[in-house]
Amino acid sequence: MRVLRSLSGRLLLLTVVFVMLAEVLIFAPSLARFRVDYLRERLAASNIVTIARLGETEPIGHENEMALLRSAEVRSIAVERGGARLPILRGNWADPVNQTFDLDDSTVFDELWDAFEVLFRNDPTRVIRVMASPDETRSPVGDKIEITLREKQLRDAMIAFGLRVLAVSLIISLLTAALVFISLNKWLVRPIRKLTTNMIAFRKAPEAAVIIPPDRGRDEIAKAQAELSAMQTELRTSLKQKTRLASLGEAVAKINHDLRNILAAAQILTDRLETSADPMVARVAPKLLRSLDRATALCERTLEFGRAEELEPVRRRVMLLPFLEEVRDQLAMAHPGIVRFELEAASGAYVEADPDQLYRIVYNLARNATQALEGVGKDGVVRLVGTRLDQSAEIDVTDNGPGIPAVARENLFKAFKGSARKGGSGLGLAIAQELAQGHGGSLQLMDSTTDGTSFRVSIPDIPFSE
């Protein structure tokens, strides 16, 4: 029953039903034609018997007479010559005749009606008389041939013919249904199912679901894919803007409170710089600068997050090893010191991603690891490992640092809440996860203990459009 609830199952069932209806429309005239042909064959056989008997003067005998009638599959034979009726083989001449049919005078509608009358009437004792003009090409011996036969033998022959037609019709309908089903399933059902699955996934997670690239065709399915893709793109952009504005609004009150304290302290120190000749000014000035720097950096990060509008990734093949080397070189220049970088990736390994957005993801992760190691002042190692899988790629960023505190781990990917470093805003991981989800992938914290932390970026290949 579950099959019939699906579009494919309904198409299959309807195709079988419609083909069978078409076969029924063909079956009715075919059955009528079979009845006429069957009776004419009996008349033709009787004509041959008549030709053989007209030249004989000796009586044939009852046994031979019945043998000839059985060979012609009739009960009696007579001919009409010059207006006179001449019995040829009397056989069962005494049988009461229930109905007479003249095939020369019957119309198409008469043949249809008579055929279905025979089919639905089951009377084994019923005898019919049939007459028609003999075939001119078979040396006719009279104006008309007349035979009698039981209607049951005609009915049995028609039923056998109907069963053969039914069997052939079923085979034709099943083959036709299978071809129609395969065609519709390939060109209609599968694309619709693909659209439906994508819409369900988009509804559940609009920011993480993969947007299906539309086909290049001009049919209705391609147009639906194009419109769905455009709608999802616009909706995702709108959701990102609203989500960021909501996050920004949630954080404004807290940031404003901290910012006022920082700026108030800076104002006091500034007043002392302007009015006091005290020697302590030299010691106060650096504090003032640091306070102002913290306030400026916090404002910049907040405003940058609120204004940002990530574009859809422009994906292409990026070789993993050169990419990781670029990330390492940038970090080594920005953070010279005790942190050592290790790389691992096969020479032919690649990832299908937007190179700029992927750089922001991996650089954010590696920079966080570097800052965590510098913060504790230990000899640290940051490992960047790229792995090529069957239809995706993974990049692991691992360090041997102090690990992420449990409090920070609960809100790790939430802006302004997930920072594990004092003074951090928590925007780096939130942006990195958003960019990974924009590729249809993910960013996961694999492990974090006192022996180190490991993040994994998973990027699936560009989806193939059927």
MOUR-V920770 format. One record per residue. N is the residue number from 1. RES is the residue in three letters. SS is DSSP state (h for helix, s for strand, l for the rest). PHI is phi in whole degrees, 0 to 359 (999 if undefined). Layout:
((N,RES,SS,PHI) (N,RES,SS,PHI))
//
This chain:
((1,MET,l,999) (2,ARG,h,296) (3,VAL,h,296) (4,LEU,h,289) (5,ARG,h,281) (6,SER,l,276) (7,LEU,h,296) (8,SER,h,297) (9,GLY,h,296) (10,ARG,h,293) (11,LEU,h,298) (12,LEU,h,298) (13,LEU,h,295) (14,LEU,h,296) (15,THR,h,297) (16,VAL,h,299) (17,VAL,h,297) (18,PHE,h,293) (19,VAL,h,295) (20,MET,h,295) (21,LEU,h,296) (22,ALA,h,297) (23,GLU,h,294) (24,VAL,h,296) (25,LEU,h,296) (26,ILE,h,280) (27,PHE,h,294) (28,ALA,h,301) (29,PRO,h,294) (30,SER,h,295) (31,LEU,h,294) (32,ALA,h,297) (33,ARG,h,293) (34,PHE,h,296) (35,ARG,h,299) (36,VAL,h,296) (37,ASP,h,297) (38,TYR,h,298) (39,LEU,h,293) (40,ARG,h,292) (41,GLU,h,296) (42,ARG,h,294) (43,LEU,h,293) (44,ALA,h,296) (45,ALA,h,296) (46,SER,h,293) (47,ASN,h,296) (48,ILE,h,295) (49,VAL,h,297) (50,THR,h,297) (51,ILE,h,301) (52,ALA,h,290) (53,ARG,h,274) (54,LEU,h,295) (55,GLY,l,275) (56,GLU,l,266) (57,THR,l,252) (58,GLU,l,276) (59,PRO,l,299) (60,ILE,l,275) (61,GLY,l,90) (62,HIS,h,297) (63,GLU,h,295) (64,ASN,h,292) (65,GLU,h,299) (66,MET,h,293) (67,ALA,h,294) (68,LEU,h,295) (69,LEU,h,295) (70,ARG,h,294) (71,SER,h,294) (72,ALA,h,273) (73,GLU,l,60) (74,VAL,l,225) (75,ARG,l,253) (76,SER,s,198) (77,ILE,s,225) (78,ALA,s,213) (79,VAL,s,232) (80,GLU,s,247) (81,ARG,s,228) (82,GLY,l,60) (83,GLY,l,85) (84,ALA,s,257) (85,ARG,s,259) (86,LEU,s,242) (87,PRO,s,293) (88,ILE,s,255) (89,LEU,s,231) (90,ARG,l,285) (91,GLY,l,49) (92,ASN,l,259) (93,TRP,l,297) (94,ALA,l,282) (95,ASP,l,301) (96,PRO,l,289) (97,VAL,l,272) (98,ASN,l,273) (99,GLN,s,202) (100,THR,s,243) (101,PHE,s,236) (102,ASP,s,253) (103,LEU,l,292) (104,ASP,l,289) (105,ASP,l,258) (106,SER,l,278) (107,THR,l,262) (108,VAL,h,298) (109,PHE,h,291) (110,ASP,h,297) (111,GLU,h,296) (112,LEU,h,297) (113,TRP,h,296) (114,ASP,h,296) (115,ALA,h,296) (116,PHE,h,285) (117,GLU,h,297) (118,VAL,h,298) (119,LEU,h,294) (120,PHE,h,263) (121,ARG,l,250) (122,ASN,l,244) (123,ASP,l,231) (124,PRO,l,294) (125,THR,l,265) (126,ARG,l,287) (127,VAL,s,242) (128,ILE,s,239) (129,ARG,s,251) (130,VAL,s,233) (131,MET,s,221) (132,ALA,s,192) (133,SER,l,289) (134,PRO,l,289) (135,ASP,l,292) (136,GLU,h,297) (137,THR,h,276) (138,ARG,h,244) (139,SER,l,51) (140,PRO,l,296) (141,VAL,l,249) (142,GLY,l,198) (143,ASP,l,285) (144,LYS,s,215) (145,ILE,s,256) (146,GLU,s,234) (147,ILE,s,225) (148,THR,s,235) (149,LEU,s,201) (150,ARG,s,284) (151,GLU,h,292) (152,LYS,h,297) (153,GLN,h,292) (154,LEU,h,293) (155,ARG,h,297) (156,ASP,h,298) (157,ALA,h,294) (158,MET,h,293) (159,ILE,h,296) (160,ALA,h,298) (161,PHE,h,297) (162,GLY,h,298) (163,LEU,h,294) (164,ARG,h,296) (165,VAL,h,297) (166,LEU,h,298) (167,ALA,h,297) (168,VAL,h,297) (169,SER,h,297) (170,LEU,h,297) (171,ILE,h,298) (172,ILE,h,297) (173,SER,h,294) (174,LEU,h,293) (175,LEU,h,296) (176,THR,h,297) (177,ALA,h,298) (178,ALA,h,296) (179,LEU,h,295) (180,VAL,h,296) (181,PHE,h,298) (182,ILE,h,297) (183,SER,h,296) (184,LEU,h,294) (185,ASN,h,295) (186,LYS,h,285) (187,TRP,h,264) (188,LEU,h,233) (189,VAL,h,293) (190,ARG,h,298) (191,PRO,h,297) (192,ILE,h,294) (193,ARG,h,298) (194,LYS,h,297) (195,LEU,h,297) (196,THR,h,297) (197,THR,h,299) (198,ASN,h,294) (199,MET,h,294) (200,ILE,h,295) (201,ALA,h,296) (202,PHE,h,292) (203,ARG,h,296) (204,LYS,h,287) (205,ALA,l,215) (206,PRO,l,298) (207,GLU,l,274) (208,ALA,l,254) (209,ALA,l,291) (210,VAL,l,279) (211,ILE,l,275) (212,ILE,l,288) (213,PRO,l,290) (214,PRO,l,290) (215,ASP,l,291) (216,ARG,l,269) (217,GLY,l,288) (218,ARG,l,246) (219,ASP,l,280) (220,GLU,h,295) (221,ILE,h,295) (222,ALA,h,297) (223,LYS,h,295) (224,ALA,h,297) (225,GLN,h,298) (226,ALA,h,296) (227,GLU,h,293) (228,LEU,h,296) (229,SER,h,298) (230,ALA,h,296) (231,MET,h,296) (232,GLN,h,295) (233,THR,h,297) (234,GLU,h,295) (235,LEU,h,294) (236,ARG,h,297) (237,THR,h,298) (238,SER,h,296) (239,LEU,h,296) (240,LYS,h,298) (241,GLN,h,297) (242,LYS,h,291) (243,THR,h,296) (244,ARG,h,292) (245,LEU,h,296) (246,ALA,h,295) (247,SER,h,296) (248,LEU,h,295) (249,GLY,h,296) (250,GLU,h,295) (251,ALA,h,272) (252,VAL,h,299) (253,ALA,h,300) (254,LYS,h,293) (255,ILE,h,296) (256,ASN,h,297) (257,HIS,h,297) (258,ASP,h,294) (259,LEU,h,295) (260,ARG,h,296) (261,ASN,h,297) (262,ILE,h,296) (263,LEU,h,290) (264,ALA,h,296) (265,ALA,h,297) (266,ALA,h,297) (267,GLN,h,295) (268,ILE,h,300) (269,LEU,h,295) (270,THR,h,294) (271,ASP,h,300) (272,ARG,h,293) (273,LEU,h,297) (274,GLU,h,280) (275,THR,h,248) (276,SER,l,250) (277,ALA,l,256) (278,ASP,l,295) (279,PRO,l,297) (280,MET,l,293) (281,VAL,h,303) (282,ALA,h,298) (283,ARG,h,277) (284,VAL,h,282) (285,ALA,h,304) (286,PRO,h,299) (287,LYS,h,296) (288,LEU,h,299) (289,LEU,h,298) (290,ARG,h,295) (291,SER,h,296) (292,LEU,h,294) (293,ASP,h,297) (294,ARG,h,297) (295,ALA,h,296) (296,THR,h,295) (297,ALA,h,297) (298,LEU,h,295) (299,CYS,h,297) (300,GLU,h,298) (301,ARG,h,295) (302,THR,h,295) (303,LEU,h,294) (304,GLU,h,297) (305,PHE,h,294) (306,GLY,h,291) (307,ARG,h,272) (308,ALA,l,297) (309,GLU,l,222) (310,GLU,l,292) (311,LEU,l,278) (312,GLU,l,297) (313,PRO,l,296) (314,VAL,l,264) (315,ARG,l,268) (316,ARG,s,207) (317,ARG,s,280) (318,VAL,s,240) (319,MET,s,287) (320,LEU,h,291) (321,LEU,h,296) (322,PRO,h,299) (323,PHE,h,296) (324,LEU,h,295) (325,GLU,h,296) (326,GLU,h,295) (327,VAL,h,299) (328,ARG,h,299) (329,ASP,h,297) (330,GLN,h,295) (331,LEU,h,292) (332,ALA,h,296) (333,MET,h,286) (334,ALA,h,282) (335,HIS,l,228) (336,PRO,l,290) (337,GLY,l,159) (338,ILE,l,270) (339,VAL,l,279) (340,ARG,s,249) (341,PHE,s,250) (342,GLU,s,236) (343,LEU,s,242) (344,GLU,s,208) (345,ALA,s,192) (346,ALA,l,294) (347,SER,l,297) (348,GLY,l,261) (349,ALA,l,289) (350,TYR,s,214) (351,VAL,s,223) (352,GLU,s,262) (353,ALA,s,206) (354,ASP,l,285) (355,PRO,h,298) (356,ASP,h,292) (357,GLN,h,291) (358,LEU,h,296) (359,TYR,h,297) (360,ARG,h,296) (361,ILE,h,295) (362,VAL,h,290) (363,TYR,h,296) (364,ASN,h,301) (365,LEU,h,296) (366,ALA,h,293) (367,ARG,h,293) (368,ASN,h,300) (369,ALA,h,296) (370,THR,h,297) (371,GLN,h,295) (372,ALA,h,296) (373,LEU,h,291) (374,GLU,h,294) (375,GLY,h,295) (376,VAL,h,262) (377,GLY,l,64) (378,LYS,l,250) (379,ASP,l,295) (380,GLY,l,243) (381,VAL,s,230) (382,VAL,s,247) (383,ARG,s,256) (384,LEU,s,245) (385,VAL,s,239) (386,GLY,s,254) (387,THR,s,229) (388,ARG,s,263) (389,LEU,l,254) (390,ASP,l,296) (391,GLN,l,228) (392,SER,s,197) (393,ALA,s,220) (394,GLU,s,230) (395,ILE,s,233) (396,ASP,s,258) (397,VAL,s,243) (398,THR,s,234) (399,ASP,s,226) (400,ASN,l,251) (401,GLY,l,280) (402,PRO,l,282) (403,GLY,l,91) (404,ILE,l,262) (405,PRO,l,300) (406,ALA,h,299) (407,VAL,h,296) (408,ALA,h,290) (409,ARG,h,293) (410,GLU,h,293) (411,ASN,l,238) (412,LEU,l,298) (413,PHE,l,255) (414,LYS,l,257) (415,ALA,l,299) (416,PHE,l,69) (417,LYS,l,235) (418,GLY,l,259) (419,SER,l,287) (420,ALA,l,260) (421,ARG,l,242) (422,LYS,l,297) (423,GLY,l,92) (424,GLY,l,280) (425,SER,l,262) (426,GLY,l,79) (427,LEU,h,282) (428,GLY,h,301) (429,LEU,h,290) (430,ALA,h,297) (431,ILE,h,292) (432,ALA,h,298) (433,GLN,h,294) (434,GLU,h,298) (435,LEU,h,293) (436,ALA,h,296) (437,GLN,h,293) (438,GLY,h,297) (439,HIS,l,272) (440,GLY,l,80) (441,GLY,l,252) (442,SER,s,205) (443,LEU,s,234) (444,GLN,s,231) (445,LEU,s,274) (446,MET,s,279) (447,ASP,s,196) (448,SER,s,206) (449,THR,s,227) (450,THR,l,290) (451,ASP,l,266) (452,GLY,s,146) (453,THR,s,228) (454,SER,s,224) (455,PHE,s,248) (456,ARG,s,230) (457,VAL,s,256) (458,SER,s,246) (459,ILE,s,235) (460,PRO,s,285) (461,ASP,l,293) (462,ILE,l,300) (463,PRO,l,297) (464,PHE,l,275) (465,SER,l,268) (466,GLU,l,285))
//
